């Protein structure tokens, strides 16, 4: 989970602000309770739903919206609550957190390379890693940005439902900028997913680190630039030799940037669906509202 992967470190503590007493098993518990609670409500199991609702509302991760990935998944639970809107639960704080984080993403996208959803000058991931390298483009940087796009999607949808069309359009354009970057508007000029059958997508990634599924299958997302855990990948540029966004192996099939993972693809497909199926109406409604 850091620059020296062979050195022992508790993998359940995420980020420099994490409390070692509150490891990431707690966020798994929270998300599991949310999903079971929503299922209980759907099936009319009132007693079970009420019992879980109380536990969720008292959980320290409840209504949390922030950076998330496989080791810190609280936001997944909150997004599920915001999507399903259980009548028995006040989610006003979740909405406040959602829009605050979404506005932060949009602000970062205005600085530097188009589409980047985080502060490339931050030292957030530098805690105790024994170097001064920019580690913001961590293992799975594409996944991290697509997850940020999923947060923007929720902000766009809620804004649109409440007829705040200008805000909805801004969040929607933020999603599209992420997808533009994943699709080739990036520092290595490669679409970060395989596209064997779609020749109009130029320079799609090939030679992925995946022995199970052929690169002739479309839509496999490479995890992307990585200046965090690439110390033992011989195909990568030397650690810290380039800006984080260029730390991507241009040869070979190195694991550090060309690996395929289900959580990466799990983030890509809802973003693509939003961009093709939902974004056009949101943007059209915003255009019409601005003309009236």
JOMOHU-V610691 format. One record per pair of residues at least 24 apart in sequence whose ideal C-beta (glycine too) atoms are under 8 Angstrom apart, sorted by the first residue. I is the first residue (numbers start at 1). GAP is how many residues later the second one is. D is the distance in Angstrom with one decimal. If there is no record, write none. Layout:
I;GAP;D + I;GAP;D
//
This chain:
1;70;7.5 + 1;228;7.4 + 2;126;7.5 + 2;127;5.0 + 2;226;7.3 + 2;227;6.8 + 3;126;4.7 + 3;127;6.8 + 3;128;6.1 + 3;130;7.7 + 3;132;7.4 + 3;225;6.6 + 3;226;6.6 + 3;228;5.9 + 3;236;7.2 + 4;125;7.6 + 4;126;7.0 + 4;227;6.8 + 5;224;5.9 + 5;226;7.2 + 5;227;7.2 + 9;119;7.9 + 11;60;7.0 + 12;59;7.5 + 14;57;5.1 + 14;58;4.5 + 15;57;7.5 + 15;109;6.5 + 15;110;7.3 + 15;112;7.3 + 16;108;6.6 + 16;109;7.9 + 16;110;7.7 + 16;111;3.5 + 16;112;7.9 + 22;38;7.2 + 24;47;5.4 + 24;48;5.9 + 24;49;7.8 + 26;33;7.9 + 26;34;7.1 + 26;35;6.4 + 27;34;5.4 + 27;45;6.0 + 27;46;5.2 + 27;47;4.3 + 27;50;7.8 + 28;45;6.6 + 29;30;7.6 + 30;26;7.1 + 30;29;5.0 + 30;31;4.2 + 30;32;6.9 + 30;44;5.7 + 30;47;5.2 + 31;42;5.3 + 31;43;6.8 + 31;45;5.2 + 31;46;3.8 + 31;49;7.7 + 33;26;7.1 + 33;44;7.7 + 34;43;3.8 + 34;44;7.8 + 34;46;5.5 + 34;47;6.0 + 35;42;7.4 + 35;45;6.4 + 37;49;7.4 + 38;42;6.3 + 38;43;7.6 + 38;46;5.2 + 38;48;6.8 + 41;43;7.9 + 41;45;5.6 + 41;47;7.7 + 49;39;7.4 + 50;38;7.6 + 53;33;7.5 + 53;35;5.7 + 53;36;6.2 + 56;33;7.6 + 57;32;7.0 + 63;28;6.7 + 63;30;4.4 + 63;31;3.9 + 63;34;6.1 + 64;33;6.7 + 65;29;6.5 + 65;32;3.9 + 65;33;4.8 + 65;35;7.7 + 65;36;5.0 + 65;86;6.5 + 66;31;7.6 + 66;35;5.9 + 67;51;7.5 + 67;77;7.0 + 67;80;7.6 + 67;81;7.3 + 68;79;5.6 + 69;71;6.5 + 69;74;6.4 + 69;75;5.9 + 69;78;6.4 + 69;194;7.2 + 70;193;5.1 + 75;72;7.7 + 75;76;6.9 + 79;71;6.9 + 79;72;7.3 + 79;75;5.7 + 82;72;5.6 + 82;76;7.0 + 83;71;7.2 + 95;63;6.6 + 98;53;6.7 + 98;56;5.9 + 98;57;5.6 + 98;60;7.3 + 99;56;5.8 + 101;50;6.0 + 102;49;5.8 + 102;50;5.4 + 102;52;8.0 + 102;53;3.9 + 102;69;5.8 + 102;72;7.4 + 105;43;5.2 + 105;46;6.9 + 105;47;6.1 + 105;69;6.1 + 106;46;7.7 + 106;64;6.4 + 106;65;7.3 + 106;68;5.2 + 109;65;6.0 + 109;68;5.7 + 113;68;7.8 + 113;73;7.3 + 113;74;6.3 + 113;132;6.0 + 114;63;5.9 + 114;66;6.9 + 114;67;6.5 + 114;71;6.0 + 115;30;7.3 + 115;62;4.2 + 115;63;5.4 + 115;65;5.8 + 115;66;3.3 + 115;70;6.6 + 115;71;7.5 + 116;29;7.1 + 116;65;7.2 + 116;129;7.3 + 117;27;7.6 + 117;28;4.7 + 117;31;3.9 + 117;32;7.3 + 117;57;7.9 + 117;61;6.3 + 118;26;7.3 + 118;27;7.6 + 118;30;7.3 + 120;123;7.9 + 120;124;6.7 + 120;125;7.5 + 125;103;6.4 + 131;108;7.9 + 131;109;6.8 + 133;94;6.1 + 133;106;6.7 + 133;107;3.8 + 134;93;6.1 + 134;106;7.7 + 134;109;6.8 + 134;110;4.8 + 135;92;5.9 + 135;93;4.6 + 135;109;7.3 + 136;91;7.6 + 136;108;5.5 + 137;87;7.5 + 137;88;4.4 + 137;89;6.1 + 137;90;4.8 + 137;91;7.0 + 137;107;3.1 + 137;108;5.8 + 137;110;5.9 + 138;88;6.5 + 138;89;7.6 + 138;90;3.9 + 138;91;7.2 + 139;84;6.5 + 139;87;4.9 + 139;89;5.5 + 139;90;4.5 + 139;91;7.6 + 139;117;6.8 + 140;83;4.4 + 140;84;6.8 + 140;86;7.5 + 140;121;7.0 + 140;123;7.7 + 140;124;6.4 + 141;82;7.2 + 141;83;4.5 + 141;84;5.1 + 141;85;6.3 + 141;103;7.5 + 142;40;5.9 + 142;50;5.2 + 142;79;6.2 + 142;80;6.8 + 142;81;5.8 + 142;82;3.3 + 142;83;7.8 + 142;122;6.3 + 143;78;7.5 + 143;80;6.0 + 143;81;7.4 + 143;118;7.2 + 143;120;6.0 + 143;121;4.2 + 143;124;5.3 + 145;33;5.3 + 145;36;7.0 + 145;37;7.3 + 146;32;6.4 + 146;36;6.7 + 146;75;7.9 + 146;118;7.4 + 146;121;3.7 + 146;122;5.7 + 146;125;5.4 + 147;120;5.3 + 148;30;6.8 + 149;25;7.3 + 149;26;4.7 + 149;29;4.0 + 149;30;6.9 + 149;118;7.7 + 149;122;4.9 + 149;125;8.0 + 150;117;6.4 + 150;120;6.1 + 150;121;6.6 + 152;26;7.6 + 153;117;7.2 + 153;118;7.1 + 153;121;4.9 + 153;125;7.9 + 156;118;7.9 + 156;122;7.9 + 156;123;7.9 + 156;126;5.9 + 157;121;7.4 + 160;122;5.1 + 160;125;6.8 + 163;126;8.0 + 165;117;7.7 + 165;120;5.2 + 165;121;4.1 + 165;124;4.1 + 165;125;7.6 + 166;120;6.0 + 166;123;7.2 + 166;124;7.1 + 168;114;5.1 + 168;117;7.5 + 168;118;6.2 + 169;113;6.3 + 169;114;5.6 + 169;117;3.6 + 169;118;7.9 + 172;107;5.0 + 172;110;4.8 + 172;111;6.0 + 173;110;7.8 + 175;96;6.4 + 175;99;6.0 + 175;100;6.5 + 175;104;6.9 + 176;99;5.9 + 176;103;6.5 + 178;93;6.8 + 179;92;5.7 + 179;93;7.0 + 179;96;5.3 + 182;39;7.6 + 182;86;7.2 + 182;89;8.0 + 186;39;8.0 + 186;59;6.8 + 187;38;7.4 + 187;56;7.3 + 187;58;4.2 + 187;59;4.9 + 188;37;7.3 + 188;57;7.8 + 188;58;6.3 + 188;60;4.8 + 188;62;6.9 + 190;58;7.5 + 192;29;6.0 + 192;30;5.0 + 192;32;5.6 + 193;25;7.5 + 193;26;5.5 + 193;27;6.1 + 193;28;4.7 + 193;29;7.0 + 193;75;6.6 + 194;24;5.8 + 194;25;6.6 + 194;26;4.5 + 195;24;7.7 + 205;53;7.0 + 207;45;6.8 + 207;46;4.7 + 207;51;6.5 + 208;45;6.5 + 208;50;5.0 + 208;51;7.5 + 208;52;5.4 + 209;44;4.9 + 209;45;6.5 + 209;46;4.6 + 209;49;4.5 + 209;50;4.4 + 209;51;6.6 + 210;49;7.5 + 210;50;4.2 + 213;47;7.4 + 219;46;7.0 + 219;49;7.2 + 219;50;7.5 + 220;40;5.1 + 220;45;6.8 + 221;39;6.8 + 221;43;4.4 + 221;44;5.0 + 221;46;7.8 + 221;47;4.7 + 222;35;6.5 + 222;36;4.9 + 222;37;7.1 + 222;38;6.8 + 222;42;7.8 + 223;34;6.6 + 223;35;7.5 + 223;36;4.9 + 223;37;7.4 + 223;38;6.1 + 223;41;5.4 + 224;24;6.8 + 224;33;6.1 + 225;32;6.1 + 226;30;4.8 + 226;31;4.9 + 229;27;6.7 + 230;24;7.7 + 230;26;3.6 + 230;27;7.2 + 233;24;7.7
//
